[in-house]
Amino acid sequence: MKIKAFYRLIAISTGIAFASAQATGATSGRDLLQAANAQIYNISTLELEEQLAKRPDTVLIDVRTPAEVHLLGGMIDAPRSYNITRGWLEFRVGDTVPDLDTPVVVYCGINERSPLAAQTLMAMGYTNVSNYADGFFVWRDTGLPVEQIDKALDSMLFSRPVEVADGVWSAIGATEPPSYENSGHNNNLSFIVTDEGVVVINASDNYLLARALHEEIRKVTAQPVRYVVLENGQGHAAMGSAYWKEQGAHIIAHVDAMEELEAHGRAILDRVLARSRDKGMGTSLVLPDETFEDSRIIELGGRRIELLHLGPAHSPGDISVWLPDQKVVIAGDIAFHQRLLPVFEHTDTAGWVETWPKFEALGAEIIVPGHGTPTTIDVVRRYTYDYLVDMREQIGALIESGGSLADIARIDQSAYAHLDTFDELARLNASMIFRAMEFE
């Protein structure tokens, strides 16, 4: 209560100071900035690092323009990081931060707009506001984590492919929902180069995105794309198939992914086209040429590429692509680590837990997950298997004690609050798992 009272006092004094400045004619931008700096709470780079570690619920607001964010290196990477321009702050902050007691840190590039933004938020009644006085450029130039809206400004791809192992490349997608801004590239689009052709894993979200990936493949090799493998039947895995079909590629998927596309492909396509708008040009529903059940082996250019359905997991038809000679697995949506895994109606969490030991038994040394950067088994185990087991144990105990769906707020997911998409998915996941476990 003392803190809230302090902020109310500051808000009142802010209004008095502004009125006083107007009365004395001291209304230049510099005068207002000086007055704001005298009233707000500033934090340094070290203090911001510490706050983000201790309070992952902290909301960061970058008040620069989208063009600045886009062209000057992105934003500070944090679980709850938003771009609300200084001119729209008063009108849009309530949608992003409805709770006035939420810890909020504002910043800009050189600490000229953010002090005024902090002062405004305090005047609006926010009780825990800080201004990051060093500014974005200091954070960026120090080498601290930065989130970029687009890492490949002249391409439909969110980021260009990187070589994760000899001849194995992946264009890492944004760890956020698909959007017009990221062109639907929010999953990893991978490819394997051999002496006799290329194998692409994931057709991509749309025709133009598939074409952009092919442009990058051509920079690496002159070999043609012979196979395109769909990790599952989701839009961002399958809706770019029309482009690859035009190139003469042979498209392969699991039988369950085929069934998903046959049953719901038109609806999936409509969603992609509605989101993509002009970027959806050329996108159409094209079904796989071939399906398999347990495994499909591709021998190409001296490489053994194993397409494996290890069991039920995140989506119908989930598969992993295993390269035994290199101990690399392009895991697909069986493994997550940088974003909170999503649980949908068709997600079988019990089956996923049972499937997981088969995935670990591969002995992969490099794991390219469905979303996020390449990593190791210890990391994906923590944020996939351990998360699923933890959630199922908590929800099982809740059901056993007579709890209802209304009680899912009691499920503790705080250990995962730092992951991308946590705010969008945590409560939904608990609800979906509860509903499924009620009938197990």
N, C-alpha and C positions, 0 to 999 in steps of 0.2 A: 504493500500500500504506500510505503514511503517513496518508492521509486515512481509509482504512478503519480503521486502528488507532485513530485519533483518535475516530471514532464509536463504536468498541467501548468505548473508555475512558469516553466520555460515557454510553453505555448502562449501564455498570457503576455509574458515579457517580450516575446517575439512580435506580437501584434502591437504592443506599446512602442517598441523600438522602431518598427516600420512606420507607425503614425508619426513618431517623433522625427524620423528622417524626412518624411514628407513635409512636416511643418517647418523644418529648418532649411529645406531646399537640398538636403544631402541625399539625392535620389539617383546618383550615378550607379552603374553596375558595380564599380569597385567599392563604393560605400556600402551597398547592400551585401556584397560578398564579405566585407570586413565585419559587418554586423552579424552576419550568419555565423562566421567562424568563431565569433566571441560566445556563441550560445550553443553550438552543437558539440557533440562528442566525437573526436577524431581518433582513429586507430591506425597503427603502422602495418607494414607488411607482415612482420612477425606476429603481431597481435591478431591479424586477420587469419593467418595460418592456424594459430592456436584456437581461435574461436570456431573455425570450420571443423577442426578435429574434435573439439569438446561439444559443440552444438551443431550437429548435422542438419538440424531443422532451420538453421539460419537461412534467410532468403537474401540473395544478392540481387541488387537491381542496378544494371548498367544504364545510365541515363543518356548515353550518346545516341546518335542517329543510327538506324540500321545500316546506312552506307558506311559509316565509320567502322562499325563492328565488322562488316563484310570485308572491307578493304584493308583494315589496319590490324589484322591478327586475331580477330575473334573477341571472346569474352573470357572472364575468369571461369575456370572449370570447377563447378560445385554442383551438388545434387539439386539445389534449388536456385538456379541462376536464370535471370530473366532480363530481357531488354525492353525497358519502358522509357521512351524518350522524355526528356525534361518537360517538353511542352504538353505531353499527355498524362503526366504522372498523376495529377489530382483526379483525373477522370477514370484511370484504368487500374490504379494500384489496388482498389478495393476488390476487384475481381481476382487479382493474384494473391493478395494478402488480406483476407477478410477478418482475421483475428488481430486486433490492435496490439496484443501483447506479444506477437511473434517477433523474434529478433530479426531486425532488418539492417543490412549494410548497403549503402549506396556508394557508387563510385562513377567517375568519368575518366577522361584521359589525363588531364593535368590539374585536377582539383579546382575547377572553376564553376562547373554546373552542379557537381554533387553536394557541396556545402549548402547551396540554396535548396536542393532537393531534400536534404536531411532536415533543414529548417521547416520546409513545407510539411513533411510527414509528421514532425513533432506538433506543428500547429493543427494538424488533422486528428491528433489524438493518439498517434502511435507511441507506445511507451518504452520501446527498446530499440532506438535508432542510433546507428553509428555511421560515420563517414570515413571511408577508406581514403585517407589523405594522400598517400603516395601515388595513387592512380594506376590505371591499367597498364600503362607503358612500363612502369617500374616492375610490376608483377610479371609482365611478359618478358622483359629483358633480364630479369633475375632467373628465368628458366623455370618458373613455376607453372603448374598445369593450366592450359588454355583450351577452351572449347571453341572450335571454329564452325561457323554456320556452313561453310563450304571450303574444302581444302583444295579444290580444283576449279577455279573460277571460270575457266574457259571450256569446261566439260560438263555434261549432264551428271557425271559421277561425283559423289561426295568427296571421294579421295581416289587418287590414282593407285594402280596395283603396286604392291611391293613384293619382292621375292622372299618368301618365308622359309624356303628350303630349295635345294637345287632343282630348278625347273618347275617349282610350285609357287604360284603367285596368288595374291588375294587383294582385291580392292575392298578395304574395310569401310563398311557403311556407318552412318550416324547411329549412335545408340539412343535413338528416340523413335517415336512413331513415324511412319511414312508421311510425307507432307509434300506440298507443291515445291517448297523451298529446297528440300533435299532430293527432289525428283524421284521419290520412292526408293532411293538407295539407302535403306536403313538396315540392310543385312549384308553379309559378306558375299561378294561375287568372286569366285576363285576359278583358276584354270591351271591345267597341268600340261606342260610342253614336252612333247616327245619328238623323236626323229621322223615319225610317220604321221604326225598330226597332233591336234590339241583337243583336250577334254575340258569342257567348261562345266563348272558346278554352279547351278542356278541360272535359269534363263533371264532373270532380272524382272523388275516390276513392269516394264513397258518397252515398247519397240525402240524408242530413241535411246533409252538407257542401255539396252542390249547393243545397239549400234556403237554407242560411246565406249562400251567395254571392248568391243571388237577392234575399234581404232587403237586402243592401248595394246591389245594382243598383237596387232600387226607391227607395233614398234619393237616387240620382243622377238617375234619369229615370223617367217614367211609361210610356215606350215598352216594348212587349212584347219578349221574347226570341224572335227569329225563327229564328236559326240557332245550332247548337252544333257547333263544329269540334273533332275529336279530333286532337291532335298526333301520336298514335301509338296502339298497341293496349295500352299498359300500363294496369294497374289504376287508377292515380291520374289517368289521362286519361279513362278510359271508364266506370268502374263507377257513376258518378253519373247515367248517361244515363236511367235510369228516371224520375227526377224531372223532367228536362227534357222527356221525352216526354209526361208528364202535362200540362205547360204548353203543349203544342202546338208545340214547337220542332222544326225540321227538322235532323236530325243527319247530319253529313258527315264522311267519313274517307277516307284513301287505301285503295286496293284491298288493299295488303299488311296494313294494320291490320285490315281486315275479315277477311282470312284468318286472322290471328293470333287474333282474337276467336272466329271460328267453330271453330278448332282447339283453342284453349286457354282460351276465355272462362270455362267452368265452373270450371276449376282456379284461374284468377285470382280469380274471385268467391269461391270457398271460402277462399282465403288472406285476402282482404279481410274476409270475415265473421268468420274466426277471430281476426284481429287487432282488429277493430272492436268485437266483442261487442255490447253494447247500442247502441253508436253506429252499428251497421250496419243498424238497423231500416229496412225499406223498400227496401233495396238488392237489385237483381236484374240479371240479364244482359239488356241490350237492345242489339240490333245497330243499326248506322247505317242511315239511310234511303237514303243515297246515297254512292257512292264515285267516285273519279276516279283517273287515273293520273299525268299530268304536272302539270296545273294545273286550278284551278277558280276562276273569277272571280265575285265577289259585288258587284253594283252595288246599293247601298242608301242611300237618303237623301243622295245626292250624294257618297257615298264609294266609292272603288274599293278593294276588298279582295281581294288575290290569295293564293290557297292554292297553295303551290308544293312539289312534291316535287323537290328538287334532285339527288337521287341517294342511294345507300346511305349510312348513317351509323350512329347508335347503335342504333336499334330498327327492326323492320319497320314500314314506313309512316310514318316520320318526315317531318313537313312543317314548313314555316315559313310564317307569315302576314305578308305584305308589304303595307305601306301606302305606295305610291310617292309620293303627294302630300305626305306628312309625313316621308318617309324614316325610317320606324319599321318594324322587323321584330320580330315576336314569334317568336323563333327556334326554340323547342322544344329538343329534346335534341341538336341539331347543335352547340350552343355551351354551354360551361361556363366558370366562372371562380372561384366561391367554394368549391366543393366539388370534390374529385377526380372526374373523369368515371369512370363505371363501364364496364367491358368485360364483356359477357355472351357466352354461346355464340352468339347470333344477331347480335352486333356485328361489322360488317365494317370493320376498321380501315383496310385498304388502300383500300376504296371511300370511306371517310370522308375520307381524305387527298385523294383525287381529287375528291370533291364539294366540298371546302372553297373552292376558287377561285370556284366559282359563287355560293357564299354571300357571299363578300367582294365580288363584282362587283355585288351589289345596291346597294352604296354607302350602306348604312344609317348614319344618324347616331345613332340610339338603338337599342340592342339589348336586348330583354327576353328573357333566356335561359330555358331550361326550368326552371332552378333558380337562385336568387340574384337580387340586385338588378339593375335596368337599368344598362347599362354601354356601352362603346364597342368597336369592332372590335379595337383594339390589345390590349385586355385579354383578350377571349375568344380571340384568336389565340394569345396566349402560353400559355393554360391548356387549349387544345383542340388546335389544329393543331400547335403546337410540341411539345406533350406527346406526341401520337401519332407525329410524325416522330422525336422523340428515342427513344421506346420501341422503335419498329420498327428504327431504326438499331442500337441497342444489342443488341436480341435477334437481329437479322440477323447481326451480327458474332459473337455467341455461337454461333449455329447453324453459321456458316461455320467456326468454329474447332473444331467437334466437341463443343461443350457440350451438356448435356442439361437436362431440366426441373429436375433437382436443383441446377443452377447458377444459377437465376434470382435467388438472393439477391445475386448479383454485379451485378445491374441497379441502376444508381444513379438513384433517384427523389428524392434529397434536396432538389432545387430546388422540389419540390411538397409537402414535408412539412408546410408550414403550412396546407394546405387542409383543410377539413372532410372527414370520411370517409376521410382518407388511411390511417389505421391499418387500417380495415376493407377497403380496396380495393386498396392498392398491390401487395401480393403476388399477390392474385387477378388483377389486371390483367396483371401480367407473365406469369403462368401461362397465361391465356387467349390472350394475343397469341402466346406461344411456340408453343402447340399449333396455332393457326391458321397461323402462318408455316411450320411444319414441312411443310405440305402445299401451300403456295403455289407 
